Amino acid sequence: MRLDFFLKPVNVVLISVMASLLIWAVPGESALLRGFEQRSAVTLPGSLVLVGWYALCIAVIWYGVKLGCRIRPNARLQEFETSPKRELTFYWFLTCAATIGIVFSVIAIALEVSIWETISTRNANIAAEALPNHASLATLRYATAVAAPIGIYLWQRKSASLAMGTWNILLLLANVILASRMSLIVAIIIYVFLLVRSKPDFKLKPLVALIGIFALFGGLTSLNYVRNANTYEQFDITSPIEMNFYQISAYLGAPAQVSIGVSNAIANGDLVVSGSPTTSLAAVLPTFLNFDKDSVGDGTVAGRYGNLVSVTENFNANSAFADVYSAFGWWGLFYTLIVLCGAAFLFGIFSRYRSVVAAIAAVLLYGFAEYWRGFMFNQGIHIFMLLVVGSGIGFAILWPRVTMFIHHARTRASQIRQRQ
């Protein structure tokens, strides 16, 4: 099975949307177990709105990637393909960032709660809530999602040590357990993308794919258990596997529920949001610059479409389409189209490299993979991961010049001392 099909933005968007619809179509309603109590009705007018929107998104993304692929590769960035030392410098930069981030995260959590107690009592969500909700050194923990897969990738190419790769995997696991399960998904996407870019003819054996799926499900089951077991047990659900099935069902199905419900409301005229060319720019404004928390990915559904669509109120990433329209109207959606095209353009540029530089394209791919449920491209977490990869690339390019400057400075100082 060729994996490159699953590593294209257009295909990723289509697959994720279809997966959400398929899970949503499974019979059953429950606020906790499914994410909604009353299933949204599928209507022709609403379906036309929703299908039309995603068709427009697909066209824009396809065009953006096409344009990006026409850009000639940068000579300095191509040097990474023939310079293991430069890739290793890049890797060291990410490792340092990830280590600092996890250390400060652990300290921040330990000052508020007992880490061991939160895990042993299956309340690991409390640990995540103890972290600062603003940019800090703890934010560097998201570098683990990049450093770990790159470590495995370079180790397989015999460009980095197993010890260093193991260290980064442990940092990633710490981040996943204490703060962000999302980081595990990002890490998998980055690793697979880099692997396929370096080996275009790579094919995944069915048995390996099956083992990988079971391993991922097992890992997510354990993580869900230490975070949400107490909640599920209140409803007499004691099996960790059953808990994870319901967690995945709610996670995947709720966005389809909201998208269908909101598209119906738009088609029927029950939800009309008057956005403007200026105020709707907040739809794509980086979240760390947006002080209005009722924005994309941060707002509550109660005041926007909660009375029109049945969805669990504490869900905060239900549908990029619905969340943006309900807050900013068609102007907001128009601006997200521009960002989608720009992200696709950058993906087209960086996906052509066969080195760690392609990690930028992999991070962008994660944004497309999440589009079915949330607009990630303006989220501080996503922007940070792009910045840390870009900074690492810049550091690796400049580091030889810095070392040369230091060497010349020392040589000059030694010569002056000898003359004296």
C-alpha positions in Angstrom: 0.0 0.0 0.0 1.5 3.3 -1.1 1.3 6.0 1.6 1.9 9.0 -0.6 -1.9 9.1 -1.4 -2.6 9.9 2.2 0.0 12.6 2.4 -1.6 15.1 0.0 -3.7 18.0 1.5 -6.7 17.4 -0.8 -6.9 13.7 0.0 -6.3 14.4 3.7 -9.3 16.8 3.9 -11.5 14.4 2.0 -10.6 11.4 4.1 -11.0 13.2 7.4 -14.4 14.6 6.4 -15.7 11.2 5.2 -14.4 9.5 8.3 -16.3 12.0 10.5 -19.5 11.4 8.4 -19.2 7.6 8.6 -18.7 7.6 12.4 -21.6 10.1 12.8 -23.9 7.8 10.7 -23.5 5.0 13.3 -26.8 4.8 15.2 -27.0 6.1 18.7 -27.2 9.4 20.6 -25.7 10.4 23.9 -24.2 13.7 25.1 -21.2 12.0 26.7 -20.8 8.9 24.5 -21.6 10.4 21.1 -21.2 14.2 21.6 -24.9 14.9 20.8 -28.3 14.0 22.1 -30.4 14.6 18.9 -29.0 13.7 15.4 -29.0 16.5 12.8 -31.3 15.9 9.9 -29.8 15.5 6.4 -31.6 17.9 4.1 -31.0 18.7 0.4 -30.6 22.5 0.9 -28.2 21.9 3.8 -26.3 19.3 1.9 -25.8 21.6 -1.0 -24.4 24.3 1.3 -22.0 21.9 2.9 -20.9 20.0 -0.2 -20.5 23.3 -2.0 -18.2 24.7 0.7 -15.9 21.7 0.8 -15.8 21.6 -3.0 -14.6 25.2 -2.9 -12.0 24.4 -0.3 -10.7 21.4 -2.2 -10.4 23.5 -5.4 -8.5 26.2 -3.5 -6.1 23.8 -1.8 -5.4 21.9 -5.0 -4.6 25.2 -6.8 -2.4 26.4 -4.0 -0.3 23.1 -4.0 0.0 23.3 -7.7 1.4 26.8 -7.6 3.8 25.9 -4.8 5.2 23.0 -6.7 6.2 25.3 -9.5 8.6 27.2 -7.2 12.2 26.3 -7.8 13.9 24.7 -4.8 16.2 26.9 -2.8 19.9 26.0 -3.1 20.7 26.4 0.6 17.7 24.3 1.6 18.8 21.6 -0.9 22.1 21.4 0.9 20.4 19.6 3.8 19.9 16.6 1.5 23.7 16.1 1.2 24.7 17.3 4.6 24.1 15.0 7.5 25.9 17.4 9.8 23.5 20.2 9.0 20.5 17.9 9.6 22.1 16.9 12.9 22.5 20.6 13.9 18.9 21.1 13.1 18.0 18.1 15.3 20.1 19.3 18.2 18.2 22.7 18.1 14.9 20.9 18.3 16.1 18.6 21.1 17.2 21.6 23.2 13.9 23.3 22.6 11.9 20.2 23.5 13.9 19.5 26.6 13.5 23.0 27.9 9.8 22.9 27.2 9.2 19.6 29.1 11.4 20.6 32.1 9.5 23.9 32.5 6.1 22.2 32.0 6.9 19.6 34.6 7.9 22.3 37.0 4.8 24.4 36.3 2.5 21.4 36.9 4.4 20.2 40.0 4.0 23.6 41.6 0.2 23.3 41.3 -0.6 19.6 41.7 1.0 16.2 42.4 1.8 14.7 38.9 1.8 11.1 40.2 -1.5 11.6 42.0 -3.2 13.0 38.9 -2.1 10.0 36.9 -2.7 7.3 39.5 -6.2 8.6 40.2 -6.9 8.8 36.5 -7.3 12.6 36.5 -4.4 13.5 34.1 -6.5 16.3 32.7 -5.8 18.2 35.9 -2.1 18.2 35.0 -2.8 19.8 31.6 -5.0 22.4 33.3 -2.2 23.4 35.6 -0.1 24.6 32.7 0.1 28.3 31.8 -2.6 29.3 29.2 -0.3 31.9 27.7 3.0 31.7 25.8 5.9 30.8 28.1 9.0 28.5 28.1 6.5 25.6 28.7 5.2 26.2 25.2 8.4 24.8 23.9 7.0 21.4 24.9 5.3 21.2 21.5 8.7 20.9 19.9 8.6 17.3 21.1 6.1 16.5 18.3 8.8 17.5 15.8 12.0 16.4 17.5 10.9 12.8 18.3 9.9 11.8 14.7 13.0 13.5 13.2 15.1 11.6 15.7 13.7 8.3 14.6 14.1 9.4 10.9 17.7 10.4 11.3 18.6 7.3 13.4 17.3 5.1 10.7 19.5 6.9 8.2 22.4 6.5 10.7 22.8 10.3 11.1 21.8 10.4 14.8 22.3 8.2 17.8 19.7 5.9 19.3 20.3 7.4 22.7 19.3 10.8 21.5 16.3 9.4 19.7 15.2 7.6 22.8 15.5 10.8 24.8 13.2 12.6 22.4 10.7 9.8 22.4 10.5 10.0 26.2 10.0 13.8 26.0 7.2 13.2 23.6 5.5 10.6 25.8 5.8 13.0 28.8 4.1 15.7 26.7 1.4 13.4 25.5 0.6 12.0 29.0 0.7 15.4 30.8 -0.6 17.8 28.3 -1.2 17.1 24.6 -2.4 13.9 22.9 -2.4 15.9 19.7 1.4 15.9 19.8 1.4 12.1 19.2 -0.7 12.5 16.0 1.5 15.3 14.8 4.6 13.2 15.4 3.2 10.3 13.5 2.3 12.5 10.5 5.8 14.1 10.5 7.6 10.8 10.6 5.5 9.1 7.9 5.8 12.2 5.7 9.6 12.3 6.0 9.9 8.6 5.4 7.8 8.7 2.3 9.6 11.8 1.0 13.0 10.1 1.3 11.7 6.9 -0.2 9.1 7.7 -2.9 8.6 4.1 -3.7 8.0 3.1 -0.1 5.1 0.7 0.4 3.5 -0.2 3.7 2.9 -3.9 4.2 -0.7 -4.7 5.3 0.6 -6.6 8.4 2.8 -3.6 9.5 -0.2 -1.3 8.9 -2.4 -3.5 11.0 0.2 -3.7 13.9 0.6 0.1 13.7 -3.2 0.7 13.9 -3.5 -1.6 16.9 -0.5 0.0 18.6 -1.9 3.5 18.1 -5.3 2.4 19.4 -3.7 0.8 22.4 -1.7 4.0 23.2 -4.8 6.2 22.8 -6.7 3.8 25.0 -4.2 4.1 27.8 -4.1 7.9 27.5 -7.9 8.2 27.5 -8.1 5.9 30.5 -5.8 8.0 32.7 -7.6 11.2 31.6 -11.3 10.3 31.5 -11.9 6.9 33.3 -13.6 8.5 36.3 -16.2 10.2 34.0 -17.0 7.1 32.0 -17.3 4.9 35.2 -20.1 7.2 36.4 -22.1 5.8 33.4 -21.1 2.2 34.3 -18.5 1.9 31.5 -15.5 0.2 33.0 -13.6 -1.3 30.0 -10.7 1.0 28.9 -11.3 -0.3 25.3 -15.0 0.6 25.4 -14.1 4.0 26.8 -11.7 4.7 23.9 -14.3 3.6 21.3 -16.8 6.1 22.7 -14.1 8.8 23.0 -13.1 8.3 19.3 -16.8 8.2 18.3 -17.6 11.5 20.0 -14.3 13.1 18.7 -14.9 12.1 15.1 -18.7 12.2 15.0 -19.5 15.6 16.6 -17.9 17.7 13.8 -20.2 16.1 11.2 -23.1 16.6 13.5 -22.4 20.3 13.8 -21.5 20.8 10.2 -24.8 19.2 9.0 -26.8 21.1 11.6 -25.3 24.5 10.8 -25.5 24.0 7.1 -29.2 23.3 7.5 -29.6 26.4 9.6 -27.8 28.5 7.0 -29.9 27.1 4.1 -33.2 27.7 6.1 -32.2 31.2 7.1 -32.2 30.3 10.8 -28.6 31.3 11.2 -27.6 34.5 9.5 -24.3 36.0 10.6 -23.4 39.5 9.4 -19.7 39.7 9.1 -17.7 42.6 7.7 -14.5 42.8 5.7 -12.7 44.3 8.6 -14.0 42.6 11.8 -14.1 39.2 10.1 -10.3 39.3 9.7 -10.3 38.0 13.3 -11.2 34.7 11.8 -7.6 34.2 10.6 -5.8 36.4 13.2 -3.3 34.3 15.2 -5.0 33.3 18.5 -2.2 34.8 20.6 -3.0 38.2 19.1 -6.8 37.8 19.4 -8.0 39.0 22.8 -11.6 38.2 22.0 -11.8 34.6 23.3 -15.1 34.0 21.5 -13.2 33.2 18.3 -12.3 30.3 16.2 -11.4 27.3 18.3 -12.0 29.1 21.6 -15.6 30.2 21.7 -18.5 28.4 23.3 -21.3 27.0 21.1 -24.1 28.2 23.5 -24.3 31.7 22.1 -23.7 30.9 18.5 -25.4 27.7 17.3 -26.1 25.7 20.4 -29.8 26.4 20.2 -29.9 25.1 16.6 -27.7 22.0 16.8 -27.5 19.4 19.5 -23.8 19.1 20.6 -22.1 18.7 24.0 -21.4 22.2 25.2 -17.9 21.7 26.4 -16.7 20.6 22.9 -14.6 23.6 21.6 -13.6 22.4 18.1 -16.7 21.1 16.4 -16.3 22.2 12.8 -14.0 24.7 11.1 -16.9 25.6 8.7 -19.5 26.0 11.4 -17.2 27.7 14.0 -16.0 30.3 11.6 -19.3 31.1 10.0 -21.2 31.3 13.3 -18.6 33.8 14.6 -17.6 35.8 11.4 -20.0 35.0 8.6 -19.1 34.5 5.0 -16.4 37.1 5.1 -14.7 35.0 7.8 -14.9 31.9 5.6 -13.6 33.9 2.7 -10.5 34.8 4.7 -10.0 31.2 5.7 -10.0 30.2 2.1 -7.1 32.6 1.5 -5.2 31.1 4.3 -5.9 27.6 3.1 -4.6 28.6 -0.3 -1.5 30.1 1.3 -0.8 27.0 3.4 -1.3 24.8 0.4 1.2 27.0 -1.6 3.8 26.6 1.2 3.1 22.9 1.3 3.8 22.6 -2.4 7.1 24.4 -1.9 8.5 22.4 1.0 7.1 19.0 0.1 9.6 18.9 -2.7 12.6 18.6 -0.4 13.9 15.2 0.7 15.4 16.1 4.0 14.3 17.4 7.4 13.3 20.6 5.6 10.1 18.8 4.5 9.0 18.8 8.2 7.5 22.2 7.4 5.2 20.6 4.9 4.4 17.8 7.3 3.3 20.3 10.0 1.1 22.1 7.4 -0.3 18.7 6.5 -1.4 18.3 10.1 -3.4 21.6 9.7 -5.2 20.2 6.7 -5.8 16.9 8.5 -7.6 18.8 11.3 -9.6 21.1 9.1 -12.8 18.9 9.4 -13.0 19.9 13.1 -11.1 23.1 13.5 -9.2 25.8 11.7 -5.6 25.2 12.9 -3.6 27.6 10.8 -4.2 30.6 13.1 -3.8 28.6 16.3 -0.8 29.5 18.4 0.3 25.8 18.8 0.3 25.3 15.0 2.1 28.5 14.3 4.7 27.7 17.0 5.5 24.3 15.4 6.1 26.0 12.1 8.3 28.6 13.7 10.3 26.1 15.7 11.0 24.1 12.5 11.8 27.2 10.5 14.1 28.5 13.3 15.9 25.2 13.5 16.5 25.3 9.7 17.8 28.9 10.0 20.0 27.9 13.0 21.5 25.0 11.1 22.3 27.2 8.1 23.9 29.9 10.2 25.7 27.8 12.7 28.8 27.1 10.5 29.2 30.8 10.1 28.9 31.4 13.8 31.5 28.7 14.6 33.8 30.2 12.0 33.4 33.7 13.4 34.2 32.4 16.9 37.2 30.5 15.6 38.5 33.7 13.8 37.9 35.7 16.9 39.8 33.3 19.1 42.6 33.2 16.6 42.8 37.0 16.4 42.8 37.2 20.2 45.6 34.7 20.4 47.7 36.5 17.9 47.3 39.8 19.8 48.4 38.2 23.0 51.5 36.7 21.3 52.5 40.1 20.0 52.2 41.6 23.4 
